Amino acid sequence: MESLQAKDGMTCEQFEAYLKSRSQTLMSRPDPDLNKAIMNEEDALNWKISREMLDSWLGLEIESTK
């Protein structure tokens, strides 16, 4: 996740807010170029996978210390 934060210059939460804002803009003002740009943001999936893996690992770590 640190590499994604460094690459995108924002935290996962900030990136999710950014994507939400972009999708709201698209819904209020349809624009084929903007739609294409959003679809090309593959980092969204990388963020999601990284976040879920970290959450899962932290959950396992907590369980193993009980």
N, CA, C, O and CB atoms as a CASP TS submission, in Angstrom:
PFRMAT TS
TARGET T0000
AUTHOR 0000-0000-0000
METHOD Language model
MODEL 1
PARENT N/A
ATOM      1  N   MET     1       0.812  -1.190   0.000  1.00  0.00           N
ATOM      2  CA  MET     1       0.000   0.000   0.000  1.00  0.00           C
ATOM      3  C   MET     1       0.861   1.262   0.000  1.00  0.00           C
ATOM      4  O   MET     1       0.473   2.292  -0.551  1.00  0.00           O
ATOM      5  CB  MET     1      -0.926  -0.006   1.194  1.00  0.00           C
ATOM      6  N   GLU     2       2.026   1.167   0.621  1.00  0.00           N
ATOM      7  CA  GLU     2       2.897   2.341   0.656  1.00  0.00           C
ATOM      8  C   GLU     2       3.322   2.769  -0.745  1.00  0.00           C
ATOM      9  O   GLU     2       3.443   3.962  -1.025  1.00  0.00           O
ATOM     10  CB  GLU     2       4.131   2.057   1.508  1.00  0.00           C
ATOM     11  N   SER     3       3.547   1.793  -1.623  1.00  0.00           N
ATOM     12  CA  SER     3       3.955   2.148  -2.983  1.00  0.00           C
ATOM     13  C   SER     3       2.824   2.858  -3.724  1.00  0.00           C
ATOM     14  O   SER     3       3.074   3.770  -4.512  1.00  0.00           O
ATOM     15  CB  SER     3       4.389   0.892  -3.758  1.00  0.00           C
ATOM     16  N   LEU     4       1.583   2.446  -3.473  1.00  0.00           N
ATOM     17  CA  LEU     4       0.439   3.127  -4.099  1.00  0.00           C
ATOM     18  C   LEU     4       0.274   4.527  -3.522  1.00  0.00           C
ATOM     19  O   LEU     4      -0.034   5.470  -4.251  1.00  0.00           O
ATOM     20  CB  LEU     4      -0.862   2.312  -3.899  1.00  0.00           C
ATOM     21  N   GLN     5       0.480   4.662  -2.210  1.00  0.00           N
ATOM     22  CA  GLN     5       0.378   5.986  -1.598  1.00  0.00           C
ATOM     23  C   GLN     5       1.434   6.921  -2.178  1.00  0.00           C
ATOM     24  O   GLN     5       1.152   8.084  -2.470  1.00  0.00           O
ATOM     25  CB  GLN     5       0.531   5.889  -0.067  1.00  0.00           C
ATOM     26  N   ALA     6       2.641   6.409  -2.341  1.00  0.00           N
ATOM     27  CA  ALA     6       3.712   7.228  -2.905  1.00  0.00           C
ATOM     28  C   ALA     6       3.429   7.568  -4.367  1.00  0.00           C
ATOM     29  O   ALA     6       3.638   8.701  -4.799  1.00  0.00           O
ATOM     30  CB  ALA     6       5.058   6.504  -2.782  1.00  0.00           C
ATOM     31  N   LYS     7       2.957   6.585  -5.118  1.00  0.00           N
ATOM     32  CA  LYS     7       2.692   6.796  -6.545  1.00  0.00           C
ATOM     33  C   LYS     7       1.583   7.813  -6.766  1.00  0.00           C
ATOM     34  O   LYS     7       1.711   8.715  -7.594  1.00  0.00           O
ATOM     35  CB  LYS     7       2.322   5.478  -7.216  1.00  0.00           C
ATOM     36  N   ASP     8       0.484   7.660  -6.013  1.00  0.00           N
ATOM     37  CA  ASP     8      -0.684   8.511  -6.217  1.00  0.00           C
ATOM     38  C   ASP     8      -0.692   9.744  -5.322  1.00  0.00           C
ATOM     39  O   ASP     8      -1.493  10.655  -5.529  1.00  0.00           O
ATOM     40  CB  ASP     8      -1.933   7.719  -5.981  1.00  0.00           C
ATOM     41  N   GLY     9       0.194   9.780  -4.331  1.00  0.00           N
ATOM     42  CA  GLY     9       0.276  10.941  -3.461  1.00  0.00           C
ATOM     43  C   GLY     9      -0.922  11.116  -2.549  1.00  0.00           C
ATOM     44  O   GLY     9      -1.260  12.235  -2.163  1.00  0.00           O
ATOM     45  N   MET    10      -1.576   9.991  -2.198  1.00  0.00           N
ATOM     46  CA  MET    10      -2.731  10.059  -1.313  1.00  0.00           C
ATOM     47  C   MET    10      -2.948   8.721  -0.638  1.00  0.00           C
ATOM     48  O   MET    10      -2.447   7.691  -1.091  1.00  0.00           O
ATOM     49  CB  MET    10      -3.989  10.479  -2.086  1.00  0.00           C
ATOM     50  N   THR    11      -3.704   8.748   0.458  1.00  0.00           N
ATOM     51  CA  THR    11      -4.034   7.522   1.171  1.00  0.00           C
ATOM     52  C   THR    11      -5.155   6.792   0.449  1.00  0.00           C
ATOM     53  O   THR    11      -5.749   7.316  -0.493  1.00  0.00           O
ATOM     54  CB  THR    11      -4.436   7.825   2.626  1.00  0.00           C
ATOM     55  N   CYS    12      -5.432   5.592   0.895  1.00  0.00           N
ATOM     56  CA  CYS    12      -6.522   4.816   0.305  1.00  0.00           C
ATOM     57  C   CYS    12      -7.849   5.553   0.452  1.00  0.00           C
ATOM     58  O   CYS    12      -8.640   5.619  -0.490  1.00  0.00           O
ATOM     59  CB  CYS    12      -6.611   3.427   0.959  1.00  0.00           C
ATOM     60  N   GLU    13      -8.085   6.105   1.636  1.00  0.00           N
ATOM     61  CA  GLU    13      -9.330   6.837   1.871  1.00  0.00           C
ATOM     62  C   GLU    13      -9.446   8.051   0.952  1.00  0.00           C
ATOM     63  O   GLU    13     -10.522   8.336   0.426  1.00  0.00           O
ATOM     64  CB  GLU    13      -9.416   7.280   3.334  1.00  0.00           C
ATOM     65  N   GLN    14      -8.342   8.758   0.760  1.00  0.00           N
ATOM     66  CA  GLN    14      -8.338   9.910  -0.140  1.00  0.00           C
ATOM     67  C   GLN    14      -8.587   9.474  -1.576  1.00  0.00           C
ATOM     68  O   GLN    14      -9.297  10.150  -2.320  1.00  0.00           O
ATOM     69  CB  GLN    14      -7.008  10.665  -0.040  1.00  0.00           C
ATOM     70  N   PHE    15      -8.002   8.342  -1.966  1.00  0.00           N
ATOM     71  CA  PHE    15      -8.187   7.849  -3.327  1.00  0.00           C
ATOM     72  C   PHE    15      -9.640   7.445  -3.552  1.00  0.00           C
ATOM     73  O   PHE    15     -10.196   7.708  -4.618  1.00  0.00           O
ATOM     74  CB  PHE    15      -7.250   6.659  -3.604  1.00  0.00           C
ATOM     75  N   GLU    16     -10.267   6.802  -2.550  1.00  0.00           N
ATOM     76  CA  GLU    16     -11.674   6.426  -2.667  1.00  0.00           C
ATOM     77  C   GLU    16     -12.560   7.667  -2.791  1.00  0.00           C
ATOM     78  O   GLU    16     -13.505   7.679  -3.580  1.00  0.00           O
ATOM     79  CB  GLU    16     -12.105   5.583  -1.456  1.00  0.00           C
ATOM     80  N   ALA    17     -12.259   8.707  -2.014  1.00  0.00           N
ATOM     81  CA  ALA    17     -13.022   9.955  -2.104  1.00  0.00           C
ATOM     82  C   ALA    17     -12.838  10.604  -3.467  1.00  0.00           C
ATOM     83  O   ALA    17     -13.783  11.149  -4.038  1.00  0.00           O
ATOM     84  CB  ALA    17     -12.596  10.930  -0.995  1.00  0.00           C
ATOM     85  N   TYR    18     -11.622  10.542  -3.982  1.00  0.00           N
ATOM     86  CA  TYR    18     -11.323  11.076  -5.310  1.00  0.00           C
ATOM     87  C   TYR    18     -12.152  10.359  -6.378  1.00  0.00           C
ATOM     88  O   TYR    18     -12.743  10.999  -7.248  1.00  0.00           O
ATOM     89  CB  TYR    18      -9.816  10.940  -5.619  1.00  0.00           C
ATOM     90  N   LEU    19     -12.190   9.034  -6.307  1.00  0.00           N
ATOM     91  CA  LEU    19     -12.965   8.273  -7.286  1.00  0.00           C
ATOM     92  C   LEU    19     -14.453   8.571  -7.169  1.00  0.00           C
ATOM     93  O   LEU    19     -15.148   8.677  -8.180  1.00  0.00           O
ATOM     94  CB  LEU    19     -12.718   6.779  -7.112  1.00  0.00           C
ATOM     95  N   LYS    20     -14.944   8.706  -5.945  1.00  0.00           N
ATOM     96  CA  LYS    20     -16.360   9.025  -5.738  1.00  0.00           C
ATOM     97  C   LYS    20     -16.686  10.381  -6.354  1.00  0.00           C
ATOM     98  O   LYS    20     -17.714  10.540  -7.013  1.00  0.00           O
ATOM     99  CB  LYS    20     -16.709   9.020  -4.230  1.00  0.00           C
ATOM    100  N   SER    21     -15.814  11.349  -6.138  1.00  0.00           N
ATOM    101  CA  SER    21     -16.010  12.680  -6.708  1.00  0.00           C
ATOM    102  C   SER    21     -16.014  12.634  -8.231  1.00  0.00           C
ATOM    103  O   SER    21     -16.839  13.273  -8.884  1.00  0.00           O
ATOM    104  CB  SER    21     -14.923  13.634  -6.215  1.00  0.00           C
ATOM    105  N   ARG    22     -15.071  11.864  -8.788  1.00  0.00           N
ATOM    106  CA  ARG    22     -15.003  11.737 -10.260  1.00  0.00           C
ATOM    107  C   ARG    22     -16.265  11.096 -10.809  1.00  0.00           C
ATOM    108  O   ARG    22     -16.769  11.521 -11.849  1.00  0.00           O
ATOM    109  CB  ARG    22     -13.772  10.907 -10.680  1.00  0.00           C
ATOM    110  N   SER    23     -16.790  10.071 -10.123  1.00  0.00           N
ATOM    111  CA  SER    23     -17.985   9.401 -10.625  1.00  0.00           C
ATOM    112  C   SER    23     -19.202  10.316 -10.525  1.00  0.00           C
ATOM    113  O   SER    23     -20.075  10.275 -11.392  1.00  0.00           O
ATOM    114  CB  SER    23     -18.234   8.099  -9.852  1.00  0.00           C
ATOM    115  N   GLN    24     -19.273  11.149  -9.470  1.00  0.00           N
ATOM    116  CA  GLN    24     -20.380  12.096  -9.350  1.00  0.00           C
ATOM    117  C   GLN    24     -20.322  13.138 -10.458  1.00  0.00           C
ATOM    118  O   GLN    24     -21.356  13.546 -10.987  1.00  0.00           O
ATOM    119  CB  GLN    24     -20.355  12.781  -7.979  1.00  0.00           C
ATOM    120  N   THR    25     -19.120  13.564 -10.807  1.00  0.00           N
ATOM    121  CA  THR    25     -18.954  14.506 -11.915  1.00  0.00           C
ATOM    122  C   THR    25     -19.437  13.877 -13.209  1.00  0.00           C
ATOM    123  O   THR    25     -20.119  14.528 -14.001  1.00  0.00           O
ATOM    124  CB  THR    25     -17.482  14.943 -12.049  1.00  0.00           C
ATOM    125  N   LEU    26     -19.092  12.631 -13.428  1.00  0.00           N
ATOM    126  CA  LEU    26     -19.498  11.931 -14.638  1.00  0.00           C
ATOM    127  C   LEU    26     -21.014  11.807 -14.721  1.00  0.00           C
ATOM    128  O   LEU    26     -21.602  11.990 -15.787  1.00  0.00           O
ATOM    129  CB  LEU    26     -18.854  10.551 -14.690  1.00  0.00           C
ATOM    130  N   MET    27     -21.644  11.493 -13.589  1.00  0.00           N
ATOM    131  CA  MET    27     -23.099  11.327 -13.585  1.00  0.00           C
ATOM    132  C   MET    27     -23.818  12.652 -13.842  1.00  0.00           C
ATOM    133  O   MET    27     -24.868  12.671 -14.484  1.00  0.00           O
ATOM    134  CB  MET    27     -23.560  10.736 -12.251  1.00  0.00           C
ATOM    135  N   SER    28     -23.267  13.747 -13.351  1.00  0.00           N
ATOM    136  CA  SER    28     -23.925  15.043 -13.509  1.00  0.00           C
ATOM    137  C   SER    28     -23.626  15.692 -14.861  1.00  0.00           C
ATOM    138  O   SER    28     -24.366  16.567 -15.309  1.00  0.00           O
ATOM    139  CB  SER    28     -23.499  15.975 -12.394  1.00  0.00           C
ATOM    140  N   ARG    29     -22.557  15.267 -15.499  1.00  0.00           N
ATOM    141  CA  ARG    29     -22.159  15.876 -16.759  1.00  0.00           C
ATOM    142  C   ARG    29     -21.517  14.810 -17.642  1.00  0.00           C
ATOM    143  O   ARG    29     -20.290  14.727 -17.706  1.00  0.00           O
ATOM    144  CB  ARG    29     -21.185  17.066 -16.522  1.00  0.00           C
ATOM    145  N   PRO    30     -22.317  13.999 -18.322  1.00  0.00           N
ATOM    146  CA  PRO    30     -21.738  12.941 -19.164  1.00  0.00           C
ATOM    147  C   PRO    30     -20.710  13.494 -20.156  1.00  0.00           C
ATOM    148  O   PRO    30     -20.968  14.459 -20.875  1.00  0.00           O
ATOM    149  CB  PRO    30     -22.847  12.211 -19.927  1.00  0.00           C
ATOM    150  N   ASP    31     -19.556  12.861 -20.169  1.00  0.00           N
ATOM    151  CA  ASP    31     -18.457  13.289 -21.022  1.00  0.00           C
ATOM    152  C   ASP    31     -17.665  12.042 -21.412  1.00  0.00           C
ATOM    153  O   ASP    31     -17.034  11.429 -20.551  1.00  0.00           O
ATOM    154  CB  ASP    31     -17.543  14.351 -20.299  1.00  0.00           C
ATOM    155  N   PRO    32     -17.683  11.654 -22.683  1.00  0.00           N
ATOM    156  CA  PRO    32     -16.980  10.430 -23.104  1.00  0.00           C
ATOM    157  C   PRO    32     -15.492  10.429 -22.736  1.00  0.00           C
ATOM    158  O   PRO    32     -14.956   9.381 -22.375  1.00  0.00           O
ATOM    159  CB  PRO    32     -17.122  10.251 -24.602  1.00  0.00           C
ATOM    160  N   ASP    33     -14.822  11.568 -22.818  1.00  0.00           N
ATOM    161  CA  ASP    33     -13.399  11.618 -22.479  1.00  0.00           C
ATOM    162  C   ASP    33     -13.176  11.379 -20.993  1.00  0.00           C
ATOM    163  O   ASP    33     -12.244  10.674 -20.604  1.00  0.00           O
ATOM    164  CB  ASP    33     -12.802  12.963 -22.885  1.00  0.00           C
ATOM    165  N   LEU    34     -14.036  11.968 -20.162  1.00  0.00           N
ATOM    166  CA  LEU    34     -13.935  11.760 -18.726  1.00  0.00           C
ATOM    167  C   LEU    34     -14.243  10.309 -18.382  1.00  0.00           C
ATOM    168  O   LEU    34     -13.576   9.713 -17.536  1.00  0.00           O
ATOM    169  CB  LEU    34     -14.884  12.705 -17.974  1.00  0.00           C
ATOM    170  N   ASN    35     -15.238   9.747 -19.025  1.00  0.00           N
ATOM    171  CA  ASN    35     -15.585   8.344 -18.800  1.00  0.00           C
ATOM    172  C   ASN    35     -14.398   7.440 -19.119  1.00  0.00           C
ATOM    173  O   ASN    35     -14.097   6.523 -18.355  1.00  0.00           O
ATOM    174  CB  ASN    35     -16.804   7.945 -19.653  1.00  0.00           C
ATOM    175  N   LYS    36     -13.740   7.682 -20.209  1.00  0.00           N
ATOM    176  CA  LYS    36     -12.576   6.884 -20.603  1.00  0.00           C
ATOM    177  C   LYS    36     -11.449   7.032 -19.574  1.00  0.00           C
ATOM    178  O   LYS    36     -10.795   6.050 -19.224  1.00  0.00           O
ATOM    179  CB  LYS    36     -12.080   7.307 -22.007  1.00  0.00           C
ATOM    180  N   ALA    37     -11.224   8.247 -19.095  1.00  0.00           N
ATOM    181  CA  ALA    37     -10.165   8.484 -18.112  1.00  0.00           C
ATOM    182  C   ALA    37     -10.446   7.720 -16.829  1.00  0.00           C
ATOM    183  O   ALA    37      -9.538   7.131 -16.242  1.00  0.00           O
ATOM    184  CB  ALA    37     -10.026   9.984 -17.815  1.00  0.00           C
ATOM    185  N   ILE    38     -11.697   7.728 -16.394  1.00  0.00           N
ATOM    186  CA  ILE    38     -12.059   7.001 -15.170  1.00  0.00           C
ATOM    187  C   ILE    38     -11.859   5.509 -15.359  1.00  0.00           C
ATOM    188  O   ILE    38     -11.344   4.837 -14.465  1.00  0.00           O
ATOM    189  CB  ILE    38     -13.517   7.292 -14.772  1.00  0.00           C
ATOM    190  N   MET    39     -12.250   4.989 -16.487  1.00  0.00           N
ATOM    191  CA  MET    39     -12.110   3.560 -16.745  1.00  0.00           C
ATOM    192  C   MET    39     -10.646   3.143 -16.797  1.00  0.00           C
ATOM    193  O   MET    39     -10.326   1.986 -16.525  1.00  0.00           O
ATOM    194  CB  MET    39     -12.803   3.189 -18.050  1.00  0.00           C
ATOM    195  N   ASN    40      -9.762   4.058 -17.138  1.00  0.00           N
ATOM    196  CA  ASN    40      -8.343   3.747 -17.231  1.00  0.00           C
ATOM    197  C   ASN    40      -7.623   3.815 -15.891  1.00  0.00           C
ATOM    198  O   ASN    40      -6.425   3.537 -15.828  1.00  0.00           O
ATOM    199  CB  ASN    40      -7.687   4.681 -18.196  1.00  0.00           C
ATOM    200  N   GLU    41      -8.311   4.172 -14.837  1.00  0.00           N
ATOM    201  CA  GLU    41      -7.669   4.295 -13.532  1.00  0.00           C
ATOM    202  C   GLU    41      -7.598   2.930 -12.856  1.00  0.00           C
ATOM    203  O   GLU    41      -8.379   2.621 -11.956  1.00  0.00           O
ATOM    204  CB  GLU    41      -8.428   5.303 -12.639  1.00  0.00           C
ATOM    205  N   GLU    42      -6.651   2.128 -13.308  1.00  0.00           N
ATOM    206  CA  GLU    42      -6.537   0.766 -12.790  1.00  0.00           C
ATOM    207  C   GLU    42      -6.088   0.725 -11.338  1.00  0.00           C
ATOM    208  O   GLU    42      -6.214  -0.308 -10.681  1.00  0.00           O
ATOM    209  CB  GLU    42      -5.576  -0.024 -13.634  1.00  0.00           C
ATOM    210  N   ASP    43      -5.572   1.821 -10.838  1.00  0.00           N
ATOM    211  CA  ASP    43      -5.145   1.849  -9.446  1.00  0.00           C
ATOM    212  C   ASP    43      -6.304   1.584  -8.486  1.00  0.00           C
ATOM    213  O   ASP    43      -6.079   1.130  -7.364  1.00  0.00           O
ATOM    214  CB  ASP    43      -4.505   3.186  -9.128  1.00  0.00           C
ATOM    215  N   ALA    44      -7.519   1.856  -8.902  1.00  0.00           N
ATOM    216  CA  ALA    44      -8.666   1.615  -8.022  1.00  0.00           C
ATOM    217  C   ALA    44      -8.691   0.155  -7.586  1.00  0.00           C
ATOM    218  O   ALA    44      -8.897  -0.130  -6.407  1.00  0.00           O
ATOM    219  CB  ALA    44      -9.993   1.989  -8.730  1.00  0.00           C
ATOM    220  N   LEU    45      -8.489  -0.753  -8.499  1.00  0.00           N
ATOM    221  CA  LEU    45      -8.483  -2.172  -8.167  1.00  0.00           C
ATOM    222  C   LEU    45      -7.275  -2.521  -7.309  1.00  0.00           C
ATOM    223  O   LEU    45      -7.393  -3.298  -6.361  1.00  0.00           O
ATOM    224  CB  LEU    45      -8.491  -3.018  -9.440  1.00  0.00           C
ATOM    225  N   ASN    46      -6.117  -1.959  -7.630  1.00  0.00           N
ATOM    226  CA  ASN    46      -4.922  -2.215  -6.828  1.00  0.00           C
ATOM    227  C   ASN    46      -5.106  -1.741  -5.393  1.00  0.00           C
ATOM    228  O   ASN    46      -4.709  -2.429  -4.453  1.00  0.00           O
ATOM    229  CB  ASN    46      -3.709  -1.531  -7.451  1.00  0.00           C
ATOM    230  N   TRP    47      -5.714  -0.557  -5.223  1.00  0.00           N
ATOM    231  CA  TRP    47      -5.983  -0.054  -3.877  1.00  0.00           C
ATOM    232  C   TRP    47      -6.904  -1.008  -3.134  1.00  0.00           C
ATOM    233  O   TRP    47      -6.647  -1.362  -1.984  1.00  0.00           O
ATOM    234  CB  TRP    47      -6.605   1.354  -3.935  1.00  0.00           C
ATOM    235  N   LYS    48      -7.979  -1.423  -3.798  1.00  0.00           N
ATOM    236  CA  LYS    48      -8.967  -2.294  -3.154  1.00  0.00           C
ATOM    237  C   LYS    48      -8.321  -3.606  -2.714  1.00  0.00           C
ATOM    238  O   LYS    48      -8.524  -4.054  -1.586  1.00  0.00           O
ATOM    239  CB  LYS    48     -10.146  -2.575  -4.109  1.00  0.00           C
ATOM    240  N   ILE    49      -7.556  -4.209  -3.592  1.00  0.00           N
ATOM    241  CA  ILE    49      -6.896  -5.480  -3.271  1.00  0.00           C
ATOM    242  C   ILE    49      -5.905  -5.290  -2.128  1.00  0.00           C
ATOM    243  O   ILE    49      -5.877  -6.088  -1.191  1.00  0.00           O
ATOM    244  CB  ILE    49      -6.175  -6.051  -4.513  1.00  0.00           C
ATOM    245  N   SER    50      -5.099  -4.243  -2.199  1.00  0.00           N
ATOM    246  CA  SER    50      -4.116  -3.987  -1.146  1.00  0.00           C
ATOM    247  C   SER    50      -4.794  -3.762   0.194  1.00  0.00           C
ATOM    248  O   SER    50      -4.358  -4.294   1.215  1.00  0.00           O
ATOM    249  CB  SER    50      -3.252  -2.779  -1.503  1.00  0.00           C
ATOM    250  N   ARG    51      -5.854  -2.979   0.190  1.00  0.00           N
ATOM    251  CA  ARG    51      -6.578  -2.687   1.432  1.00  0.00           C
ATOM    252  C   ARG    51      -7.181  -3.959   2.017  1.00  0.00           C
ATOM    253  O   ARG    51      -7.062  -4.205   3.217  1.00  0.00           O
ATOM    254  CB  ARG    51      -7.685  -1.643   1.180  1.00  0.00           C
ATOM    255  N   GLU    52      -7.825  -4.769   1.182  1.00  0.00           N
ATOM    256  CA  GLU    52      -8.444  -5.996   1.664  1.00  0.00           C
ATOM    257  C   GLU    52      -7.403  -6.983   2.185  1.00  0.00           C
ATOM    258  O   GLU    52      -7.634  -7.655   3.190  1.00  0.00           O
ATOM    259  CB  GLU    52      -9.263  -6.639   0.555  1.00  0.00           C
ATOM    260  N   MET    53      -6.268  -7.074   1.514  1.00  0.00           N
ATOM    261  CA  MET    53      -5.209  -7.972   1.975  1.00  0.00           C
ATOM    262  C   MET    53      -4.655  -7.503   3.315  1.00  0.00           C
ATOM    263  O   MET    53      -4.420  -8.320   4.206  1.00  0.00           O
ATOM    264  CB  MET    53      -4.081  -8.058   0.933  1.00  0.00           C
ATOM    265  N   LEU    54      -4.443  -6.200   3.467  1.00  0.00           N
ATOM    266  CA  LEU    54      -3.930  -5.669   4.719  1.00  0.00           C
ATOM    267  C   LEU    54      -4.935  -5.903   5.854  1.00  0.00           C
ATOM    268  O   LEU    54      -4.560  -6.345   6.940  1.00  0.00           O
ATOM    269  CB  LEU    54      -3.617  -4.167   4.575  1.00  0.00           C
ATOM    270  N   ASP    55      -6.205  -5.604   5.597  1.00  0.00           N
ATOM    271  CA  ASP    55      -7.235  -5.827   6.608  1.00  0.00           C
ATOM    272  C   ASP    55      -7.300  -7.298   7.007  1.00  0.00           C
ATOM    273  O   ASP    55      -7.440  -7.622   8.186  1.00  0.00           O
ATOM    274  CB  ASP    55      -8.600  -5.359   6.093  1.00  0.00           C
ATOM    275  N   SER    56      -7.199  -8.171   6.034  1.00  0.00           N
ATOM    276  CA  SER    56      -7.234  -9.606   6.303  1.00  0.00           C
ATOM    277  C   SER    56      -6.024 -10.020   7.130  1.00  0.00           C
ATOM    278  O   SER    56      -6.163 -10.763   8.102  1.00  0.00           O
ATOM    279  CB  SER    56      -7.281 -10.404   4.990  1.00  0.00           C
ATOM    280  N   TRP    57      -4.855  -9.554   6.760  1.00  0.00           N
ATOM    281  CA  TRP    57      -3.629  -9.898   7.480  1.00  0.00           C
ATOM    282  C   TRP    57      -3.685  -9.381   8.914  1.00  0.00           C
ATOM    283  O   TRP    57      -3.317 -10.088   9.852  1.00  0.00           O
ATOM    284  CB  TRP    57      -2.399  -9.326   6.756  1.00  0.00           C
ATOM    285  N   LEU    58      -4.149  -8.140   9.078  1.00  0.00           N
ATOM    286  CA  LEU    58      -4.251  -7.580  10.423  1.00  0.00           C
ATOM    287  C   LEU    58      -5.245  -8.369  11.266  1.00  0.00           C
ATOM    288  O   LEU    58      -5.027  -8.568  12.461  1.00  0.00           O
ATOM    289  CB  LEU    58      -4.666  -6.106  10.360  1.00  0.00           C
ATOM    290  N   GLY    59      -6.326  -8.817  10.652  1.00  0.00           N
ATOM    291  CA  GLY    59      -7.299  -9.640  11.365  1.00  0.00           C
ATOM    292  C   GLY    59      -6.702 -10.960  11.798  1.00  0.00           C
ATOM    293  O   GLY    59      -6.951 -11.421  12.912  1.00  0.00           O
ATOM    294  N   LEU    60      -5.919 -11.571  10.930  1.00  0.00           N
ATOM    295  CA  LEU    60      -5.264 -12.836  11.275  1.00  0.00           C
ATOM    296  C   LEU    60      -4.231 -12.622  12.366  1.00  0.00           C
ATOM    297  O   LEU    60      -4.089 -13.458  13.259  1.00  0.00           O
ATOM    298  CB  LEU    60      -4.605 -13.462  10.039  1.00  0.00           C
ATOM    299  N   GLU    61      -3.512 -11.518  12.305  1.00  0.00           N
ATOM    300  CA  GLU    61      -2.492 -11.214  13.310  1.00  0.00           C
ATOM    301  C   GLU    61      -3.150 -11.047  14.685  1.00  0.00           C
ATOM    302  O   GLU    61      -2.634 -11.544  15.685  1.00  0.00           O
ATOM    303  CB  GLU    61      -1.704  -9.929  12.921  1.00  0.00           C
ATOM    304  N   ILE    62      -4.270 -10.358  14.730  1.00  0.00           N
ATOM    305  CA  ILE    62      -4.982 -10.151  15.992  1.00  0.00           C
ATOM    306  C   ILE    62      -5.462 -11.489  16.551  1.00  0.00           C
ATOM    307  O   ILE    62      -5.343 -11.740  17.751  1.00  0.00           O
ATOM    308  CB  ILE    62      -6.178  -9.189  15.794  1.00  0.00           C
ATOM    309  N   GLU    63      -6.005 -12.349  15.685  1.00  0.00           N
ATOM    310  CA  GLU    63      -6.487 -13.653  16.115  1.00  0.00           C
ATOM    311  C   GLU    63      -5.343 -14.528  16.648  1.00  0.00           C
ATOM    312  O   GLU    63      -5.528 -15.283  17.603  1.00  0.00           O
ATOM    313  CB  GLU    63      -7.192 -14.357  14.956  1.00  0.00           C
ATOM    314  N   SER    64      -4.178 -14.422  16.033  1.00  0.00           N
ATOM    315  CA  SER    64      -3.053 -15.271  16.448  1.00  0.00           C
ATOM    316  C   SER    64      -2.452 -14.827  17.779  1.00  0.00           C
ATOM    317  O   SER    64      -1.735 -15.598  18.418  1.00  0.00           O
ATOM    318  CB  SER    64      -1.973 -15.266  15.374  1.00  0.00           C
ATOM    319  N   THR    65      -2.732 -13.602  18.203  1.00  0.00           N
ATOM    320  CA  THR    65      -2.200 -13.112  19.471  1.00  0.00           C
ATOM    321  C   THR    65      -3.160 -13.342  20.632  1.00  0.00           C
ATOM    322  O   THR    65      -2.830 -13.027  21.775  1.00  0.00           O
ATOM    323  CB  THR    65      -1.879 -11.640  19.361  1.00  0.00           C
ATOM    324  N   LYS    66      -4.335 -13.883  20.359  1.00  0.00           N
ATOM    325  CA  LYS    66      -5.325 -14.123  21.422  1.00  0.00           C
ATOM    326  C   LYS    66      -4.950 -15.338  22.230  1.00  0.00           C
ATOM    327  O   LYS    66      -5.661 -15.699  23.168  1.00  0.00           O
ATOM    328  CB  LYS    66      -6.729 -14.301  20.835  1.00  0.00           C
TER
END
